[in-house]
Amino acid sequence: MTIVALIVAAGRGLRAGDGLPKQYRPLAGRTVLERTLTAFLSHPKIDRVAVVIDGRDEQLYDDSLGQIPGDLKAKLIQAAEGGEARQQSVLNGLEALSSLKPTIVLVHDAARPFVDQALIDRAIEAADRTGAAVPGLAVTDTIKLVGKSGEVVATPDRANLRAVQTPQAFQFAPLLDSHRKALAAESLTFTDDGGLMEWAGFPVHVFEGDPTNVKLTHSNDFAEAERRLKGTPMTYLTKLGTGFDVHVFGDGDHVWLGGIKVPHSRGVVAHSDGDVILHALTDAILGALADGDIGVHFPPSDPQWKGASSDRFLADAVARVRGRGGIVDHLDVTLLCEAPRLGPHREAMRRRIAEIAGIGIGGVSLKATTTEKLGFTGRGEGIAAQAAATIRLPEESAS
């Protein structure tokens, strides 16, 4: 049995920011590609290693091989030139390997330099046993399937979901044949080889991935990778933001609060669904990020937000935190009104807020108070909420 690793290194890595393509960027003194190649070249079961590169990067590729010992470099075959998209690059690499007639091929993204020997072992075993297999991790966040206008179409059971990584492992001949068929079919684009094999009619199995086998995509990923290699822990700064929202009562038979439809004798006058709890929380998170307010990101003058569900606003604010490598720690809300009463709906709201924010329910606090018949809430003219959000941001992204 001949086993070959195909390393896909032809991309430009634009999401990682300006500079060299990400596979050629240094990580603690060695390029990303060198680290990835060494993992496969040093594996005793890998017979040969092929790399697909952009033709403009030949010198960068040669430089990346500089620190790899000669006995390991002997496993390398001549680099193949990539195509305009990943799918074409993989096909070019497979065609370059066809004369070797390997039994198994492992297709791996160059931007995953932390692949270890145990994961490679599992990939080889899975390909030998099943013919087509991909590494996957159980999904811990709730996943939403959304339509073109952002509405939720479905919420898949996350127990059946896996986040897929590389190396993906296949019997070589069926993978090459499937790629050729996809090329002949035209206008078919697949984000991974497992998906292409599914389209071609092959059963694709999932084996256990590795949470440390991260893909370097954004600039924050490189900063974290440097810390990991140098043994330096991530330093976070805690940020606190507050938010406040108010809506006047109007005609209607319900109000939206905390993502839950609550029966009431009145509705609210609002451009969106008027959920004061979610609006206040959104502003609190944006405040902790120092990133404007809900009106900046979702202006009421924009007709697309007419009647919009406010869970989209909160989810967007949370995504902004995570996009900067941050963590949402705690959300705290106080509802101010004479009615409706919060108590019967409190736990459902807490669960819904936790679901939207992707945090545990223990990180959501929800309280209510009246204003002792004082002011517009005391007179029953409207409803208000004030919120606080505590987040942590990586030190370099917190300034």
C-alpha positions as CSV (number, residue, x, y, z in Angstrom):
1,M,0.0,0.0,0.0
2,T,1.4,3.4,-1.1
3,I,0.3,6.4,0.9
4,V,0.8,9.9,-0.4
5,A,0.0,13.3,1.2
6,L,-1.2,16.1,-1.0
7,I,-0.6,19.6,0.6
8,V,-2.8,22.4,-0.9
9,A,-0.7,25.6,-0.7
10,A,-1.8,27.6,-3.8
11,G,-4.1,30.1,-2.0
12,R,-3.5,33.8,-1.4
13,G,-4.9,33.9,2.2
14,L,-6.5,37.4,1.7
15,R,-8.5,37.2,5.0
16,A,-5.2,37.0,6.9
17,G,-4.5,40.6,6.0
18,D,-1.8,42.3,3.9
19,G,1.6,40.6,3.4
20,L,2.8,37.2,2.2
21,P,0.4,34.4,1.4
22,K,-0.4,32.9,4.8
23,Q,1.3,29.6,4.1
24,Y,4.7,31.4,3.8
25,R,4.4,33.6,6.8
26,P,6.7,32.8,9.7
27,L,5.6,31.2,12.9
28,A,8.2,31.2,15.7
29,G,11.0,31.2,13.1
30,R,9.6,28.7,10.6
31,T,7.0,29.2,7.9
32,V,3.6,27.7,8.2
33,L,4.2,25.5,5.1
34,E,7.4,24.2,6.5
35,R,5.7,23.1,9.7
36,T,2.9,21.4,7.8
37,L,5.3,19.6,5.4
38,T,7.5,18.4,8.3
39,A,4.5,16.8,10.0
40,F,3.8,14.6,6.9
41,L,7.4,14.1,5.7
42,S,8.4,12.8,9.2
43,H,5.4,10.3,9.4
44,P,6.7,6.8,8.9
45,K,3.6,5.6,7.0
46,I,3.7,8.5,4.4
47,D,5.7,7.4,1.4
48,R,5.6,10.5,-0.7
49,V,4.4,14.1,-0.3
50,A,3.2,16.4,-3.0
51,V,2.5,20.2,-2.8
52,V,0.3,22.3,-5.0
53,I,1.6,25.9,-5.2
54,D,0.9,29.2,-7.0
55,G,3.3,29.5,-9.9
56,R,4.3,33.0,-8.6
57,D,5.5,31.5,-5.3
58,E,8.3,29.2,-6.5
59,Q,11.0,31.1,-4.6
60,L,8.9,31.3,-1.4
61,Y,8.3,27.6,-1.7
62,D,12.0,26.8,-2.2
63,D,12.8,29.0,0.8
64,S,10.3,27.1,3.0
65,L,12.2,23.9,2.3
66,G,15.5,25.3,3.5
67,Q,15.3,24.0,7.1
68,I,13.8,20.6,6.3
69,P,16.4,17.8,6.6
70,G,17.6,16.3,3.3
71,D,16.4,12.8,4.2
72,L,12.9,14.1,4.7
73,K,12.9,16.2,1.5
74,A,13.7,13.1,-0.4
75,K,10.0,12.2,0.0
76,L,8.9,15.3,-1.9
77,I,7.9,15.1,-5.5
78,Q,8.0,18.2,-7.8
79,A,5.4,20.8,-6.8
80,A,2.4,21.0,-9.0
81,E,0.9,24.4,-10.1
82,G,-2.5,25.3,-8.6
83,G,-5.6,26.6,-10.3
84,E,-7.9,29.5,-9.8
85,A,-9.8,27.7,-7.0
86,R,-9.0,25.1,-4.5
87,Q,-10.9,22.4,-6.3
88,Q,-8.8,22.9,-9.5
89,S,-5.6,22.9,-7.4
90,V,-6.5,19.6,-5.8
91,L,-7.2,18.1,-9.2
92,N,-3.9,19.4,-10.6
93,G,-2.1,17.8,-7.6
94,L,-3.9,14.5,-8.1
95,E,-3.0,14.4,-11.8
96,A,0.6,15.0,-10.9
97,L,0.4,11.9,-8.6
98,S,-1.4,9.7,-11.1
99,S,1.9,8.2,-12.5
100,L,2.7,6.9,-8.9
101,K,-0.6,5.1,-8.7
102,P,-0.8,5.5,-4.9
103,T,-3.3,3.5,-2.9
104,I,-4.3,6.2,-0.4
105,V,-4.1,10.0,-0.6
106,L,-4.4,12.4,2.3
107,V,-5.5,15.9,1.2
108,H,-4.5,18.6,3.7
109,D,-4.6,22.4,3.8
110,A,-1.2,24.0,4.2
111,A,-2.7,26.5,6.7
112,R,-3.2,23.7,9.3
113,P,0.4,23.5,10.7
114,F,-0.6,21.8,14.0
115,V,-1.6,18.4,12.4
116,D,0.0,15.7,14.5
117,Q,1.1,12.1,14.0
118,A,-2.0,10.6,15.8
119,L,-4.4,12.5,13.5
120,I,-2.5,11.3,10.4
121,D,-2.6,7.7,11.8
122,R,-6.4,8.0,12.2
123,A,-6.8,9.4,8.7
124,I,-4.8,6.5,7.1
125,E,-6.7,3.9,9.1
126,A,-10.1,5.5,8.1
127,A,-9.2,5.6,4.4
128,D,-8.0,2.0,4.4
129,R,-11.2,0.9,6.2
130,T,-13.9,3.0,4.5
131,G,-12.4,4.4,1.3
132,A,-13.4,8.0,2.0
133,A,-13.2,9.7,5.4
134,V,-12.9,13.2,6.9
135,P,-11.9,14.3,10.4
136,G,-14.7,16.0,12.3
137,L,-15.3,17.7,15.6
138,A,-18.6,17.8,17.5
139,V,-20.3,21.2,17.2
140,T,-20.9,23.0,20.5
141,D,-22.6,26.1,19.2
142,T,-26.3,26.1,18.1
143,I,-26.3,26.3,14.2
144,K,-29.0,28.1,12.3
145,L,-29.9,27.6,8.6
146,V,-30.9,31.0,7.3
147,G,-32.7,32.2,4.1
148,K,-31.6,35.0,1.8
149,S,-33.2,37.7,3.9
150,G,-31.6,36.4,7.1
151,E,-34.7,34.6,8.5
152,V,-34.1,31.3,10.2
153,V,-35.1,28.4,8.0
154,A,-34.1,25.5,10.3
155,T,-32.2,24.7,13.5
156,P,-30.4,21.4,12.9
157,D,-29.8,19.0,15.8
158,R,-26.2,19.8,16.7
159,A,-25.8,16.2,18.0
160,N,-25.7,15.2,14.3
161,L,-23.3,18.0,13.2
162,R,-19.6,17.9,12.8
163,A,-17.1,20.7,11.9
164,V,-14.8,19.1,9.3
165,Q,-11.0,19.5,9.1
166,T,-8.2,18.1,7.0
167,P,-6.4,15.8,6.3
168,Q,-9.2,14.2,4.4
169,A,-8.4,10.6,3.4
170,F,-9.4,8.7,0.3
171,Q,-8.6,5.8,-1.9
172,F,-6.7,7.5,-4.7
173,A,-8.3,6.2,-7.8
174,P,-12.0,7.1,-6.9
175,L,-11.0,10.5,-5.7
176,L,-9.2,11.3,-9.0
177,D,-12.0,9.9,-11.0
178,S,-14.6,12.0,-9.1
179,H,-12.6,15.2,-9.5
180,R,-12.4,14.6,-13.3
181,K,-16.2,14.1,-13.4
182,A,-16.8,17.3,-11.4
183,L,-14.6,19.2,-13.9
184,A,-16.5,17.7,-16.8
185,A,-19.8,18.7,-15.2
186,E,-18.8,22.4,-15.0
187,S,-20.1,25.0,-12.6
188,L,-19.8,22.6,-9.7
189,T,-17.9,24.1,-6.7
190,F,-17.1,22.1,-3.6
191,T,-15.4,23.6,-0.5
192,D,-13.8,20.2,0.4
193,D,-13.1,16.9,-1.1
194,G,-15.5,15.1,1.1
195,G,-18.3,17.1,-0.4
196,L,-17.2,16.3,-3.9
197,M,-17.1,12.6,-3.1
198,E,-20.6,12.8,-1.6
199,W,-21.7,14.3,-4.9
200,A,-20.1,11.5,-6.8
201,G,-22.1,9.0,-4.9
202,F,-19.5,7.7,-2.5
203,P,-20.3,7.2,1.2
204,V,-18.0,9.5,3.3
205,H,-17.3,8.6,6.9
206,V,-16.2,10.9,9.7
207,F,-13.4,10.0,12.1
208,E,-12.4,11.9,15.2
209,G,-10.6,15.2,14.5
210,D,-8.3,17.2,16.7
211,P,-9.4,20.6,18.3
212,T,-5.8,21.7,18.2
213,N,-5.6,21.2,14.4
214,V,-6.7,24.7,13.8
215,K,-6.7,26.5,10.4
216,L,-4.9,29.8,10.3
217,T,-7.3,32.2,8.5
218,H,-7.3,35.6,10.2
219,S,-4.5,37.8,11.7
220,N,-5.7,36.8,15.2
221,D,-5.1,33.2,14.4
222,F,-1.4,33.9,13.7
223,A,-1.0,35.8,17.0
224,E,-2.5,32.9,18.9
225,A,-0.4,30.4,17.0
226,E,2.7,32.3,17.9
227,R,1.7,32.3,21.6
228,R,1.0,28.6,21.4
229,L,4.4,27.7,19.9
230,K,6.2,30.0,22.4
231,G,4.2,28.7,25.3
232,T,2.9,32.1,26.1
233,P,-0.7,32.2,27.4
234,M,-3.3,34.3,25.8
235,T,-3.8,37.6,27.7
236,Y,-7.4,38.9,27.8
237,L,-8.7,42.3,28.9
238,T,-12.2,42.4,30.4
239,K,-14.5,45.0,28.9
240,L,-17.9,46.1,30.3
241,G,-20.7,47.7,28.2
242,T,-24.1,49.0,29.1
243,G,-27.3,49.4,27.0
244,F,-30.7,50.9,27.3
245,D,-33.8,50.7,25.2
246,V,-37.4,51.9,25.4
247,H,-40.5,51.5,23.3
248,V,-43.9,53.1,23.6
249,F,-47.0,50.9,23.8
250,G,-49.3,50.8,20.8
251,D,-52.0,48.6,19.3
252,G,-51.4,44.9,19.5
253,D,-51.9,41.7,21.5
254,H,-48.3,40.8,22.3
255,V,-44.8,42.0,22.9
256,W,-41.4,40.4,22.1
257,L,-39.2,40.2,25.1
258,G,-35.9,38.3,25.3
259,G,-36.7,36.6,22.0
260,I,-40.0,35.2,23.3
261,K,-43.5,36.3,22.1
262,V,-45.3,37.3,25.3
263,P,-49.1,37.8,25.2
264,H,-50.1,41.3,26.3
265,S,-53.0,43.8,26.0
266,R,-50.8,46.1,24.0
267,G,-48.1,45.9,21.4
268,V,-45.2,48.3,20.9
269,V,-44.4,50.9,18.3
270,A,-41.1,50.0,16.7
271,H,-39.3,49.7,13.4
272,S,-38.2,46.1,14.1
273,D,-40.1,43.7,16.5
274,G,-39.4,46.1,19.4
275,D,-37.7,43.6,21.7
276,V,-36.3,46.0,24.4
277,I,-34.4,43.2,26.1
278,L,-32.5,42.1,23.0
279,H,-32.0,45.7,21.9
280,A,-30.5,46.7,25.2
281,L,-28.2,43.6,25.2
282,T,-27.1,44.4,21.7
283,D,-26.1,47.9,22.7
284,A,-24.3,46.6,25.8
285,I,-22.1,44.3,23.8
286,L,-21.4,46.9,21.2
287,G,-20.5,49.3,24.0
288,A,-18.1,46.8,25.4
289,L,-16.5,46.6,21.9
290,A,-16.6,50.4,21.6
291,D,-18.3,49.7,18.2
292,G,-21.1,52.2,18.0
293,D,-24.7,51.2,18.8
294,I,-27.6,49.3,17.3
295,G,-28.7,52.3,15.2
296,V,-25.2,52.5,13.5
297,H,-25.3,48.8,12.4
298,F,-29.1,48.5,11.8
299,P,-30.4,52.0,11.1
300,P,-34.2,52.3,11.3
301,S,-34.1,54.3,8.1
302,D,-33.1,51.1,6.2
303,P,-36.3,49.3,5.1
304,Q,-34.7,45.9,5.3
305,W,-35.0,46.0,9.1
306,K,-38.7,46.8,9.1
307,G,-40.3,44.2,11.4
308,A,-36.9,42.3,11.7
309,S,-36.5,39.8,14.5
310,S,-34.1,41.2,17.1
311,D,-32.3,38.0,17.6
312,R,-30.4,38.9,14.4
313,F,-29.1,42.1,16.1
314,L,-27.8,40.3,19.2
315,A,-26.3,37.5,17.1
316,D,-24.4,40.1,15.0
317,A,-23.0,41.8,18.1
318,V,-21.8,38.4,19.5
319,A,-20.2,37.6,16.2
320,R,-18.3,40.9,16.3
321,V,-16.9,39.8,19.7
322,R,-15.8,36.4,18.3
323,G,-14.5,38.0,15.2
324,R,-11.9,39.8,17.4
325,G,-11.0,36.6,19.2
326,G,-13.1,37.6,22.2
327,I,-15.5,35.8,24.6
328,V,-18.9,36.8,25.9
329,D,-18.8,36.1,29.6
330,H,-22.0,37.4,31.1
331,L,-25.2,39.2,30.1
332,D,-27.4,41.0,32.7
333,V,-30.8,42.7,32.0
334,T,-33.3,44.5,34.0
335,L,-36.8,45.0,32.5
336,L,-38.7,48.1,33.6
337,C,-42.5,48.0,33.3
338,E,-45.7,47.6,35.2
339,A,-46.8,44.8,32.8
340,P,-46.4,42.2,31.4
341,R,-45.0,40.2,34.3
342,L,-41.6,38.7,33.7
343,G,-41.8,35.7,36.1
344,P,-43.8,33.2,34.0
345,H,-41.4,33.7,31.0
346,R,-38.1,34.3,32.7
347,E,-36.5,30.9,32.1
348,A,-37.7,30.7,28.5
349,M,-36.1,34.1,27.9
350,R,-32.9,33.1,29.6
351,R,-32.6,30.0,27.5
352,R,-33.4,31.9,24.3
353,I,-30.8,34.6,25.0
354,A,-28.2,32.0,25.9
355,E,-29.0,30.2,22.6
356,I,-28.6,33.4,20.5
357,A,-25.4,34.4,22.2
358,G,-24.0,30.8,22.2
359,I,-23.2,30.8,25.9
360,G,-24.4,28.8,28.9
361,I,-27.6,29.8,30.6
362,G,-25.6,30.5,33.7
363,G,-24.1,33.5,31.8
364,V,-27.6,35.1,31.4
365,S,-29.2,37.1,34.3
366,L,-32.7,38.5,33.8
367,K,-34.6,40.7,36.3
368,A,-37.6,43.0,36.4
369,T,-38.8,45.9,38.4
370,T,-41.6,48.4,38.4
371,T,-41.0,52.1,38.8
372,E,-43.6,52.5,41.6
373,K,-46.1,54.0,39.2
374,L,-43.6,56.8,38.4
375,G,-42.7,58.0,34.9
376,F,-43.9,56.7,31.6
377,T,-43.4,53.0,32.6
378,G,-45.3,53.6,35.8
379,R,-48.2,55.1,33.8
380,G,-48.2,52.1,31.5
381,E,-47.2,54.2,28.5
382,G,-44.2,52.1,27.5
383,I,-41.6,49.5,28.4
384,A,-37.8,49.8,28.9
385,A,-34.8,47.6,29.6
386,Q,-31.3,48.3,30.7
387,A,-28.5,45.8,30.2
388,A,-24.8,45.2,31.0
389,A,-22.5,42.9,29.1
390,T,-19.1,41.6,30.2
391,I,-16.7,40.4,27.5
392,R,-13.1,39.5,27.2
393,L,-10.9,40.5,24.3
394,P,-7.3,39.5,23.4
395,E,-5.0,42.2,24.6
396,E,-3.8,43.2,21.1
397,S,-7.4,43.5,19.7
398,A,-8.8,45.4,22.8
399,S,-7.1,48.7,22.1
